[in-house]
């Protein structure tokens, strides 16, 4: 993995941690971030902004492609990974879709259940096709 790839991987992990904290505390992500003693790096901030900005669209896409599995019934980490990755796909200067999918699957392998990587990959592959077509 390149140095940029390694930095962005760490940024994605940090963004996921902060999204999880905000969700567990039922607080807006902006509040959680402003209370940090050290602000997150630029790409973490970019991911958090994209996730927040595109959350409604992301949840709609996730609901459409996670057949018979509404987002509110998903494991929290799976939903956060899917939402963050979809937000990243919808960014103006988004990385390649393959990178976003690979990173999301890696996060699911590391932080979620045994079935999560294939679930995340399947849903995000469909979302990537949809986003690319528009």
Secondary structure, 3 states (H helix, E strand, C coil): CCHHHHHHHHHHHHHHHHHHHHHHHCCCHHHHHHCCCCCCCHHHHHHHHHHHHCHHHHHHHHHHHCCCCCHHHCCHHHHHHHHHHHHHHCCCCCCCHHHHHHHHHHHHHHHCCCCHHHHHHHHHHHHHHHHHHC
